Amino acid sequence: MHTRRLVKRSVIGSRVYAPGLTGDAAPLTGVIQAVKQDNRDASTGHRRNVYTVLMQDGSVKKKKK
């Protein structure tokens, strides 16, 4: 019996790259810890995802997309 691979539905635990805080060319790696929907722009019906990322230096960043 042949089975199909299911599509990954969650980005939690995915590794990401982000520019360093010092502004140099060395990117930092991080891991997505949480995803929430931002409802601040509810008048237009658009919802943005807010990603919480734990960076390799121990800092936590939030990014809206």
Secondary structure, DSSP 8 states (H G I E B T S, - for coil): -----------TT-EEEEE-TT-SS-EEEEEEEEEEEE-TTTTTT--EEEEEEEETTS-EEEEE-
